[in-house]
C-alpha cells in the first residue's frame, strides 16, 4: 500500500480523537503513515478544537 492520503490522515486523527479508530485503520497508520503528518494534523485539530470551545464559551458568557 502507498502512503496514506491527507484525507485518510485527517479521518484517522479525528476518529482516534473521539475513540472510534478501527484496528484495521490503526494498523495502516502505523505501517504506512509518517509520524510527522499525524502530529501536524493532530496539532491543528487540537488548536481548532480549543478555539471552538473558547468561542462557544465566550458567546454563552457574553
N, CA, C and O of each residue as an XYZ file, in Angstrom:
248
protein
N       0.850     -1.193      0.000
C       0.000      0.000      0.000
C       0.884      1.241      0.000
O       1.977      1.230      0.565
N       0.411      2.306     -0.633
C       1.170      3.545     -0.684
C       0.927      4.379      0.566
O       0.162      4.003      1.454
N       1.592      5.504      0.604
C       1.462      6.427      1.722
C       0.008      6.904      1.829
O      -0.603      7.225      0.810
N      -0.561      6.957      3.050
C      -1.947      7.411      3.208
C      -2.129      8.854      2.734
O      -1.241      9.690      2.900
N      -3.286      9.130      2.147
C      -3.588     10.485      1.668
C      -3.859     11.415      2.854
O      -4.055     10.971      3.986
N      -3.863     12.709      2.562
C      -4.141     13.701      3.599
C      -5.535     13.480      4.188
O      -5.730     13.612      5.397
N      -6.501     13.146      3.333
C      -7.860     12.883      3.817
C      -7.878     11.697      4.783
O      -8.572     11.734      5.799
N      -7.118     10.648      4.468
C      -7.037      9.485      5.361
C      -6.418      9.882      6.705
O      -6.879      9.446      7.760
N      -5.388     10.698      6.660
C      -4.729     11.144      7.894
C      -5.707     11.944      8.748
O      -5.791     11.736      9.958
N      -6.445     12.857      8.121
C      -7.417     13.669      8.855
C      -8.498     12.784      9.475
O      -8.843     12.949     10.646
N      -9.033     11.845      8.690
C     -10.053     10.930      9.219
C      -9.510     10.109     10.378
O     -10.201      9.916     11.378
N      -8.291      9.627     10.255
C      -7.690      8.822     11.312
C      -7.489      9.617     12.592
O      -7.757      9.122     13.686
N      -7.018     10.850     12.452
C      -6.801     11.701     13.633
C      -8.125     12.003     14.314
O      -8.220     11.929     15.540
N      -9.150     12.341     13.538
C     -10.457     12.630     14.132
C     -11.068     11.392     14.782
O     -11.625     11.474     15.877
N     -10.964     10.248     14.112
C     -11.505      9.007     14.679
C     -10.768      8.630     15.959
O     -11.395      8.229     16.940
N      -9.463      8.754     15.956
C      -8.693      8.438     17.160
C      -9.005      9.429     18.273
O      -9.025      9.065     19.449
N      -9.246     10.675     17.903
C      -9.551     11.704     18.895
C     -10.844     11.448     19.643
O     -10.955     11.786     20.822
N     -11.823     10.854     18.977
C     -13.084     10.563     19.666
C     -13.178      9.098     20.102
O     -14.186      8.668     20.663
N     -12.116      8.344     19.835
C     -12.035      6.977     20.349
C     -12.722      5.916     19.528
O     -13.111      4.885     20.076
N     -12.890      6.125     18.228
C     -13.564      5.123     17.398
C     -12.682      4.606     16.258
O     -13.194      4.110     15.254
N     -11.390      4.720     16.407
C     -10.460      4.263     15.370
C     -10.527      2.736     15.258
O     -10.431      2.037     16.267
N     -10.689      2.227     14.052
C     -10.738      0.779     13.853
C      -9.328      0.206     13.894
O      -8.354      0.901     13.604
N      -9.234     -1.045     14.250
C      -7.932     -1.707     14.319
C      -7.275     -1.755     12.941
O      -6.059     -1.602     12.824
N      -8.077     -1.967     11.905
C      -7.552     -2.019     10.531
C      -6.893     -0.691     10.162
O      -5.773     -0.673      9.653
N      -7.589      0.424     10.418
C      -7.032      1.741     10.099
C      -5.808      2.052     10.953
O      -4.853      2.661     10.471
N      -5.830      1.644     12.197
C      -4.682      1.875     13.077
C      -3.454      1.155     12.542
O      -2.353      1.706     12.548
N      -3.642     -0.075     12.078
C      -2.530     -0.836     11.513
C      -1.987     -0.170     10.250
O      -0.773     -0.105     10.055
N      -2.877      0.323      9.394
C      -2.448      1.027      8.185
C      -1.653      2.280      8.568
O      -0.618      2.577      7.972
N      -2.153      3.008      9.572
C      -1.465      4.220     10.017
C      -0.051      3.921     10.488
O       0.887      4.630     10.124
N       0.111      2.880     11.292
C       1.425      2.565     11.851
C       2.362      1.955     10.823
O       3.575      2.150     10.911
N       1.836      1.223      9.851
C       2.691      0.567      8.871
C       3.083      1.476      7.715
O       4.194      1.369      7.195
N       2.178      2.376      7.303
C       2.423      3.141      6.081
C       2.460      4.652      6.284
O       2.911      5.377      5.397
N       2.007      5.126      7.404
C       1.942      6.569      7.619
C       3.233      7.129      8.174
O       4.060      6.401      8.723
N       3.395      8.438      8.022
C       4.567      9.095      8.595
C       4.134      9.836      9.861
O       3.085     10.479      9.893
N       4.947      9.732     10.880
C       4.636     10.325     12.175
C       4.409     11.827     12.054
O       3.495     12.366     12.677
N       5.222     12.499     11.267
C       5.121     13.961     11.177
C       3.758     14.410     10.646
O       3.206     15.395     11.137
N       3.211     13.714      9.665
C       1.909     14.128      9.133
C       0.807     13.970     10.183
O      -0.083     14.815     10.279
N       0.865     12.893     10.967
C      -0.141     12.698     12.010
C       0.021     13.725     13.136
O      -0.970     14.203     13.688
N       1.257     14.058     13.470
C       1.496     15.065     14.509
C       0.999     16.444     14.074
O       0.378     17.161     14.859
N       1.271     16.807     12.835
C       0.848     18.120     12.343
C      -0.675     18.210     12.289
O      -1.255     19.189     12.761
N      -1.322     17.202     11.721
C      -2.788     17.207     11.645
C      -3.392     17.154     13.050
O      -4.391     17.823     13.315
N      -2.803     16.375     13.944
C      -3.280     16.312     15.325
C      -3.152     17.640     16.043
O      -4.053     18.040     16.780
N      -2.036     18.326     15.831
C      -1.833     19.636     16.448
C      -2.856     20.643     15.921
O      -3.453     21.387     16.700
N      -3.057     20.667     14.616
C      -4.036     21.587     14.022
C      -5.445     21.278     14.528
O      -6.203     22.196     14.843
N      -5.798     19.999     14.608
C      -7.125     19.608     15.105
C      -7.303     20.038     16.564
O      -8.380     20.490     16.955
N      -6.254     19.897     17.359
C      -6.327     20.294     18.770
C      -6.510     21.799     18.909
O      -7.326     22.254     19.710
N      -5.759     22.569     18.140
C      -5.886     24.036     18.186
C      -7.284     24.462     17.748
O      -7.894     25.323     18.382
N      -7.795     23.869     16.672
C      -9.145     24.202     16.216
C     -10.196     23.840     17.259
O     -11.151     24.590     17.464
N     -10.027     22.691     17.921
C     -10.957     22.277     18.971
C     -10.947     23.284     20.127
O     -12.005     23.692     20.606
N      -9.765     23.677     20.565
C      -9.656     24.630     21.672
C     -10.263     25.974     21.286
O     -10.989     26.577     22.077
N      -9.971     26.447     20.076
C     -10.548     27.725     19.629
C     -12.071     27.659     19.538
O     -12.755     28.633     19.853
N     -12.597     26.527     19.111
C     -14.044     26.344     19.045
C     -14.661     26.400     20.433
O     -15.665     27.082     20.638
N     -14.073     25.693     21.386
C     -14.589     25.692     22.767
C     -14.517     27.094     23.367
O     -15.472     27.549     23.996
N     -13.394     27.777     23.175
C     -13.247     29.136     23.705
C     -14.292     30.059     23.085
O     -14.876     30.883     23.789
N     -14.536     29.938     21.793
C     -15.536     30.780     21.123
C     -16.939     30.511     21.649
O     -17.705     31.443     21.893
N     -17.273     29.243     21.823
C     -18.603     28.894     22.345
C     -18.790     29.427     23.757
O     -19.833     30.000     24.071
N     -17.792     29.246     24.607
C     -17.885     29.750     25.992
C     -17.977     31.265     25.994
O     -18.719     31.842     26.789
N     -17.237     31.909     25.118
C     -17.283     33.372     25.012
C     -18.679     33.851     24.627
O     -19.202     34.802     25.207
N     -19.274     33.181     23.642
C     -20.617     33.554     23.205
C     -21.648     33.337     24.301
O     -22.544     34.160     24.486
N     -21.525     32.243     25.023
C     -22.505     31.928     26.066
C     -22.392     32.877     27.247
O     -23.405     33.271     27.824
N     -21.171     33.247     27.613
C     -20.987     34.080     28.785
C     -21.110     35.591     28.505
O     -21.101     36.390     29.441
N     -21.222     35.975     27.262
C     -21.326     37.414     26.976
C     -22.764     37.883     26.889
O     -23.015     39.065     26.655
